[in-house]
Amino acid sequence: MNDKQRYPYPRIGLLIDGEWIYDRPALCDVENPSDETILGQVPKATPQDLQNALESSARGFEIWRKTPPSERAALMRRAAALVRERAAEIAPVFTLELGKTLNESLAEIERSATFLDWDAEELRRMYGRIVPTDPPIQQYVVREPIGPVAAFTPWNVPMSAPSRKISASLAAGCSIILKPAEETPATACLFAQCFLDAGLPKGVLNVVFGDPDEVSRALVLSPITRLVTLTGSINVGKHLTRLAVETMKPVLMELGGHAPVLIDENVDVDAVAQMAINWKFRMAGQFCSAPSRFLIHRSGYEKFVESLATKASKLKVGDGFMEGVQMGPLANRRRLAAMQDLVDDAVANGSRLATGGQRVGNRGWFYAPTVLADVPLDARIMSEEPFGPLAPCAPVDSMDEALTISNSLNMGLAAFVFTNSMERADHLSRELQVGSVALNVFTSPGADAPFGGVRESGIGREGGPEMYHSYTVAKTIAERRVRV
């Protein structure tokens, strides 16, 4: 019995004006990356479907923006409770589509619910302010929902990325049209159903699939949408931003990164290597804050590389449903080829293959956890985000050299620093040109702290109170308090 027989795969539909639509021509197949079987098909929205979604979102916005904050918060809490109740039902679908281990799928489902938890509380703190003004004028500032949101989310985090955007939209009083990735559609649909079952008014959340260029043009160029948000690649982010300019609407972009790991002298490199294994190879390295350049002080370099390679070689790779599996497959055949190209280029440029460097098996998109040593800076992997289970390592003579290398790219999403010197920790935290820095730990901001990049890694922040800068607009009201 294969995974599809054990865990039935749901039908994929378009969610428009509170109703699921299933009778549309197929856009593409959904593939199980573990065994290459076809799970189902993704429907393609027609131009009229997209227009209907836009008009529905406009109506939904008029309802939702007037819904009292206490009612919005209560609905979000109900949706979070349903997500948790259905985790055991959603997780196998998640693993079928993406290949993550069941534990990784369950962890992302819980993370998705935490965004709803936090935003349901934070929306009660979306304060305005009084501006000191000479009488008889009184000025005050209020924050209002920006309007319907066009949201585009990726395949690698098919529930937590939609959750960030849906949760923020609902908390701010916005409606939202979600365009999930075609590779992982069912996870997003099951998530959306939780909101419907929690009582969300029709039109507040719409879900569409279709040709990426057709959908993006329809949603972004429409005067109905007032914010465009993407979690995805830099190239797609630039494309959507150019479209958004046509209708003078802001964008919130969480784009690619190339996270450096700076490992100072006199640290326990074996302990750091174990932490790196636990973070780097989760989700097969397919997440935006994954460590992707290890810059190690020369004094501990050889020991770190040996430890990392030894630990990586012992990871159990396989189908996410199998007992004891620690790393699942890559998402698709394209990712498999991309990994091999980067490894081949690194080796051709003088890198040493410490472990891995090849496909695992001949069915499914499995790639061995890979550690590359002595990687020169002109190897492609040192400037192109690998987005996979590749760990390139290079020695440095000082943390200043590591800092220069870290800041040499036009990307800046996350960085990690391991040092026992508080002076260096403070210096590197200030000088690293990234959106988030983790000191002596591998982690990424959750619901309560802002996450996003600088330079080509994005615009704006998701999470924390800072997210409302994107989902709301400030309105200044001046009153002359006299009789007229």
C-alpha positions in Angstrom: 0.0 0.0 0.0 1.5 3.3 -1.0 1.2 6.6 0.8 -1.7 7.9 -1.4 -3.7 4.8 -0.6 -3.1 5.1 3.1 -3.8 8.8 3.2 -6.5 10.0 0.7 -5.6 13.1 -1.1 -8.4 15.8 -1.2 -9.8 17.5 -4.2 -8.4 20.9 -5.0 -10.7 23.7 -5.7 -11.0 27.5 -6.1 -12.5 29.3 -3.1 -14.5 32.2 -4.4 -17.1 34.1 -2.5 -17.3 31.4 0.2 -17.9 28.5 -2.2 -15.5 25.8 -3.5 -15.4 25.5 -7.3 -14.1 22.1 -8.6 -15.2 22.0 -12.2 -12.4 23.8 -13.9 -9.8 22.4 -16.4 -6.6 21.1 -14.9 -3.7 23.5 -14.7 -1.1 20.9 -13.7 -0.6 17.7 -11.7 0.4 17.5 -8.1 3.3 15.1 -7.6 4.5 13.2 -4.5 8.2 14.0 -4.4 9.0 10.8 -2.5 7.8 8.4 -5.2 6.9 10.5 -8.2 3.2 9.4 -8.2 0.5 11.8 -9.2 -1.7 12.9 -6.3 -4.2 15.0 -8.0 -4.7 18.0 -10.2 -4.8 21.8 -9.7 -7.7 23.7 -11.3 -7.1 26.7 -13.4 -9.0 29.8 -12.7 -10.6 31.5 -15.7 -10.3 35.3 -16.2 -13.9 35.6 -14.9 -13.1 33.5 -11.8 -10.3 36.0 -11.0 -12.6 38.9 -11.5 -15.2 37.3 -9.3 -12.6 36.8 -6.6 -11.7 40.4 -6.8 -15.2 41.6 -6.6 -15.9 39.2 -3.7 -12.9 40.5 -1.9 -14.1 44.1 -2.3 -17.5 43.1 -0.7 -15.8 41.1 2.0 -13.6 44.0 2.9 -16.6 46.3 3.5 -17.9 43.7 5.9 -14.7 42.8 7.6 -13.3 46.3 8.1 -16.5 47.2 10.1 -16.4 44.0 12.2 -15.5 44.9 15.8 -12.0 43.9 16.9 -13.3 41.6 19.6 -15.3 39.6 16.9 -12.3 39.5 14.6 -10.1 38.2 17.4 -12.7 35.6 18.4 -12.9 34.2 14.9 -9.2 34.0 14.6 -9.0 32.0 17.9 -11.7 29.6 16.6 -9.7 29.1 13.4 -6.5 28.4 15.3 -8.4 25.8 17.4 -9.7 24.1 14.3 -6.1 24.0 12.8 -4.9 22.2 15.9 -7.9 19.9 16.0 -7.3 18.9 12.4 -3.5 18.6 12.6 -3.5 14.8 12.4 -5.7 15.0 9.3 -3.7 17.8 7.6 -0.2 16.6 8.3 -0.3 13.5 6.0 -1.5 15.6 3.1 1.3 18.1 3.9 3.8 15.2 3.8 2.4 13.7 0.6 2.7 17.1 -1.3 6.1 18.3 0.0 7.8 15.2 1.4 8.5 16.7 4.8 8.6 14.2 7.7 5.4 13.9 9.6 7.0 15.6 12.6 8.1 18.6 10.4 4.6 18.8 9.0 3.0 18.8 12.5 5.5 21.4 13.6 4.6 23.8 10.8 0.9 23.3 11.5 1.4 24.3 15.1 3.6 27.3 14.0 0.8 28.4 11.7 -1.7 28.4 14.6 0.7 30.5 16.7 0.5 33.4 14.2 -3.3 33.4 14.6 -2.9 33.3 18.4 -0.6 36.2 18.5 -2.4 38.4 16.0 -5.7 37.8 17.7 -4.3 39.4 20.8 -2.2 42.1 19.1 -5.1 43.5 17.0 -6.5 44.9 20.3 -3.3 47.0 20.5 -3.4 48.7 17.2 -3.4 52.1 18.9 -3.7 55.5 17.4 -2.3 58.7 19.1 -3.2 62.2 20.0 -1.0 64.9 18.4 -0.4 67.9 20.7 -1.9 70.9 19.0 -2.8 74.4 19.9 -6.5 74.9 20.6 -9.1 75.1 19.1 -7.6 72.5 16.8 -7.2 68.9 17.9 -5.4 66.3 15.8 -5.3 62.6 16.2 -4.0 59.7 14.2 -5.8 56.4 13.6 -4.7 53.3 11.7 -7.2 51.9 9.2 -7.0 48.6 7.2 -5.3 49.2 3.8 -7.9 47.2 1.8 -8.0 43.9 -0.1 -4.7 42.1 -0.1 -3.2 40.0 -3.0 -1.0 37.4 -1.4 1.3 34.9 -3.1 2.9 32.1 -1.2 5.5 29.4 -1.9 5.6 25.6 -1.9 8.2 25.2 0.9 6.0 26.5 3.8 2.5 25.9 2.4 0.7 26.6 5.6 2.9 29.0 7.7 3.4 31.4 4.8 -0.3 31.7 4.1 -0.9 31.9 7.8 1.3 34.9 8.2 -0.5 36.8 5.5 -4.1 35.6 6.3 -3.6 36.2 10.0 -2.2 39.7 9.5 -4.9 40.6 7.0 -7.7 39.5 9.3 -6.2 41.2 12.3 -5.9 44.5 10.5 -9.4 44.3 9.1 -8.4 43.5 5.5 -9.8 40.9 3.1 -7.3 38.7 1.2 -7.0 36.8 -2.1 -4.5 34.0 -1.6 -2.6 32.4 -4.6 -0.8 29.4 -3.1 1.9 27.4 -4.9 0.6 24.8 -7.4 3.0 22.2 -5.9 1.3 22.2 -2.5 -2.3 23.2 -3.1 -4.2 20.9 -0.8 -2.5 22.0 2.4 -3.5 25.6 1.7 -7.1 24.6 0.9 -7.4 22.6 4.1 -6.1 25.6 6.0 -8.6 27.9 4.3 -11.5 25.6 5.2 -10.6 26.1 8.9 -11.5 29.8 8.5 -14.8 29.0 6.7 -15.8 26.6 9.4 -14.8 29.2 12.1 -17.5 31.5 10.5 -15.5 33.9 8.4 -17.9 35.9 6.2 -17.8 35.0 2.5 -15.4 37.1 0.4 -13.0 37.9 3.2 -10.8 35.0 2.1 -10.6 33.8 -1.5 -8.2 31.2 -2.8 -7.2 30.9 -6.5 -4.9 28.9 -8.7 -3.9 29.4 -12.3 -1.1 30.4 -14.7 1.2 32.5 -12.4 1.6 35.4 -14.9 -2.2 35.6 -15.6 -3.1 35.5 -11.9 -0.5 38.0 -10.8 -1.5 40.5 -13.5 -5.1 40.1 -12.8 -4.7 40.5 -9.0 -1.9 43.1 -8.9 -3.1 45.4 -11.7 -6.7 45.5 -10.4 -7.6 48.7 -8.6 -9.5 46.6 -6.0 -6.4 45.2 -4.3 -4.4 47.7 -2.2 -1.4 45.7 -1.0 0.7 43.0 -2.7 2.6 40.5 -0.6 4.9 37.7 -1.6 7.0 35.1 0.1 9.2 33.9 -2.7 12.2 34.4 -5.0 13.9 37.7 -5.6 13.0 37.6 -9.4 9.3 37.1 -8.7 9.4 39.8 -6.1 10.8 42.3 -8.5 8.2 41.3 -11.2 5.3 41.8 -8.8 6.7 45.1 -7.5 7.0 46.4 -11.1 3.3 45.5 -11.6 2.3 47.1 -8.3 3.8 50.4 -9.4 1.2 50.6 -12.2 -1.6 51.1 -9.7 0.5 52.9 -7.0 0.1 50.2 -4.4 2.7 49.2 -1.7 4.3 45.8 -1.5 5.4 43.5 1.3 8.1 41.2 0.1 9.9 38.4 2.0 12.4 37.2 -0.6 15.4 35.0 -0.9 18.5 35.1 1.3 21.9 33.5 1.6 22.4 33.2 5.4 26.0 33.3 6.6 27.1 31.5 9.7 30.1 33.2 11.4 32.0 30.8 13.7 34.6 32.5 15.9 37.7 31.1 17.4 37.6 29.4 20.8 34.0 28.0 20.5 32.9 24.4 20.9 32.8 23.6 17.2 31.4 20.1 17.7 28.4 21.6 19.6 27.9 24.2 16.9 28.1 21.5 14.3 25.3 19.5 16.1 23.1 22.6 16.2 23.9 23.3 12.6 22.8 19.8 11.6 19.5 20.2 13.4 18.8 23.5 11.6 20.4 23.3 8.2 18.9 19.9 7.1 15.4 20.4 8.4 13.0 20.5 5.5 15.9 19.3 3.4 17.3 22.8 3.7 14.4 24.3 1.7 13.6 27.3 3.8 14.6 30.9 3.5 16.5 31.3 6.8 18.6 28.1 6.3 22.3 28.5 6.9 23.9 28.6 3.5 27.5 29.8 4.0 29.6 28.6 6.9 32.6 30.9 7.6 34.7 29.3 10.2 37.8 30.7 12.0 40.8 28.9 10.8 41.7 27.7 14.3 38.7 25.4 14.4 37.9 25.0 10.8 39.1 21.4 10.2 37.5 20.1 13.3 34.2 21.8 12.4 34.1 20.5 8.9 34.9 16.9 10.0 32.2 17.1 12.7 29.6 18.5 10.4 30.4 16.0 7.7 30.3 13.0 10.1 27.0 14.0 11.5 25.4 14.8 8.1 26.5 11.4 6.7 24.5 9.7 9.5 21.2 11.5 8.8 18.5 9.1 7.7 17.0 10.2 4.4 13.7 8.8 3.1 10.0 9.0 2.7 8.5 11.4 5.3 6.1 8.7 6.5 8.9 6.2 7.4 9.9 5.7 11.0 13.1 7.4 12.0 13.5 9.5 8.8 15.2 12.8 9.5 15.2 14.4 6.1 12.7 14.0 3.2 13.1 14.6 -0.5 13.5 17.8 -2.4 10.3 19.3 -3.7 10.7 18.4 -7.4 13.1 17.3 -10.1 14.2 20.8 -10.8 15.6 21.2 -7.3 17.5 17.9 -7.7 19.2 19.1 -10.8 19.9 22.5 -9.2 21.7 20.8 -6.3 23.9 18.7 -8.6 24.8 21.7 -10.7 25.9 23.7 -7.6 28.0 20.8 -6.2 29.6 20.1 -9.6 30.5 23.7 -10.0 32.0 23.9 -6.5 34.1 20.8 -7.0 35.3 22.0 -10.4 36.4 25.2 -8.7 38.5 23.4 -6.1 36.1 22.5 -3.3 36.5 19.3 -1.4 33.4 17.0 -1.1 33.4 16.1 2.6 30.2 14.1 2.4 27.2 13.6 0.1 27.1 15.2 -3.3 24.8 12.8 -5.1 21.2 11.7 -5.5 19.9 9.1 -3.1 18.2 6.1 -4.8 16.5 6.3 -8.2 12.9 7.1 -7.3 11.8 10.3 -5.7 13.8 13.5 -5.4 16.2 12.5 -2.6 19.6 14.2 -2.3 22.2 13.3 0.2 23.0 15.8 3.0 26.1 17.4 1.6 29.1 19.2 3.1 31.6 21.0 0.9 35.0 22.1 2.3 37.5 24.8 1.1 34.8 26.4 -1.1 36.3 29.4 -3.0 34.3 32.6 -3.0 33.9 32.5 -6.7 32.0 29.2 -6.6 28.4 29.7 -7.6 27.1 28.3 -4.3 28.8 31.2 -2.4 26.6 33.7 -4.2 23.5 31.7 -5.2 21.0 30.6 -2.6 21.2 26.8 -2.6 17.8 26.2 -1.1 18.6 22.6 -0.4 20.8 20.3 1.8 24.1 21.8 0.8 26.5 23.2 3.4 29.5 25.0 1.9 32.4 25.8 4.3 35.3 28.2 4.0 38.0 29.2 6.5 38.6 32.8 7.5 41.4 34.4 9.5 39.1 36.7 11.5 35.5 37.6 12.1 36.2 40.9 10.3 37.0 38.9 7.2 33.8 36.8 7.7 31.8 40.0 8.1 33.2 41.4 4.8 32.3 38.1 3.0 28.8 38.1 4.6 28.0 41.6 3.5 29.4 41.1 0.0 26.1 40.0 -1.6 23.0 42.0 -2.4 20.9 39.8 -0.2 20.4 40.1 3.5 17.7 38.1 5.2 19.2 36.2 8.2 22.6 35.6 9.7 24.0 33.5 12.6 27.0 34.2 14.9 28.8 31.9 17.3 31.3 33.6 19.6 32.3 33.8 23.2 33.2 37.4 22.9 30.3 39.8 23.8 32.3 42.6 22.2 32.4 40.7 18.9 28.8 39.6 19.2 27.7 43.2 19.6 29.8 44.4 16.8 28.8 41.7 14.3 25.1 42.1 15.3 25.2 45.8 14.4 27.3 45.4 11.2 25.7 42.4 9.5 23.4 43.8 6.8 20.5 41.5 7.4 17.0 41.6 8.8 17.6 39.2 11.7 20.7 37.9 13.6 20.8 34.9 15.9 23.6 34.7 18.4 24.9 31.3 19.6 21.7 29.7 18.4 19.9 28.7 15.2 16.5 30.2 15.2 14.2 32.4 13.2 11.6 35.0 14.4 8.1 33.8 15.1 4.8 35.6 15.4 6.0 38.1 18.0 9.0 39.6 16.2 9.5 41.1 12.8 11.0 39.0 10.0 12.1 40.3 6.6 15.2 41.3 4.7 17.2 44.2 3.5 18.4 45.1 0.0 17.2 42.5 -2.5 15.9 40.2 0.3 12.7 42.2 0.6 10.6 45.1 1.6 8.7 45.4 4.9 8.3 43.0 7.8 6.1 40.1 8.8 5.4 39.3 12.4 5.5 41.6 15.4 3.7 44.9 15.6 5.8 46.1 12.7 3.7 44.1 10.3 0.8 46.6 10.7 2.9 49.2 8.9 2.1 47.2 5.7 -1.5 46.1 6.4 -2.8 49.5 7.7 -2.6 53.1 6.7 -2.3 56.1 9.0 -5.1 58.7 8.8 -4.7 62.1 10.5 -7.9 63.7 11.6 -8.0 67.4 12.6 -10.9 68.8 14.5 -11.8 72.4 15.3 -13.7 72.1 18.5 -16.0 75.1 18.3 -19.6 75.5 17.2 -20.1 76.3 13.5 
